[in-house]
Amino acid sequence: MRRLDGKATLVTGAGSGIGQAVAELFAEEGVAINDIDRASAERVVAGIRERGGSAISASGDVSRWTEVRQVVEATLAEYGRIDILVSNAGIPSIVESIELLPEQEWDRVIDVNLKGTFLLSKAIVPLMKRQGGGVILVTGSEMGFLADPNAPAYNASKGGLHMLMKSLAVNLIGHNIRVNAFCPGVTDTPLLRREVETAPDPARRQAENQAWAPIGRIGQPREMANVALFLASDEASFVVGATYLADGGYTAT
């Protein structure tokens, strides 16, 4: 039996990077691909279908309640249920100092990275309760544990997300809904590549990324997706309210 046999999944922020890797790994049983970029979502869906998997595009902004509802309704229309939510949509924020951080940027980072999981959970938890259970998995971060002096909004969003996850976990386990977080370190995604390309010294930035963690390299999206698959599967049936780090040993230092 496959690890997600008969289960339907909604993955947000799945148009590229870690979200795409999760969606592709989970797609054997049916997956709804959400990304604010419709073209990216549809590209991932096309690739999954070409490989024989089941997927639909459900584009929308996870920070807006009306669009979250539409994403959930589109998933239900296709699969009839949502057994697994992977709340992965997120955006970065880098500033030299707090006084240079625009209020609008702070609001957007918190809205997408933290409020998005709140809205998705608000919409999906009643469905999971009626179904008799489910799994909510959020994409945390090593930056929810350790502070980056140039990422106050991102640190705040991921630290808050970890605590939101724990609150949901202890509240919902009585309904057979398991809630956990997987927390990637520096990972080879299109976003990271763009950051390297636009850095003042791209070669130096790339070398710094490779040396970031004791493992001596950056992670791959599939490695993060493998952790997500374990947490979403019944093999993790006793894992509740956990923040699973996949950061090559960075936070261990």
Protein Blocks (a to p, Z undefined) as FASTA:
>chain_A
ZZkgoiacddehilgcjllmmmmmmmmnopadddfblmlmmmmmmmmmmnopacdddedd
fkbmklmmmmmmmmmmmnopafbdcdfbccddddfbfklpcfklmmmmmmmmmmmmmmmm
mmmmmmmmmnopacddddddfklmbccfklmmlmmmmmmmmmmmmmmmmmmmmnopacdd
ddddddddfklmmmmmmpmblmlmmmmmmmmpmnopacdfklmmmmmmmmmpmklmmggh
iacddehhmmmZZ
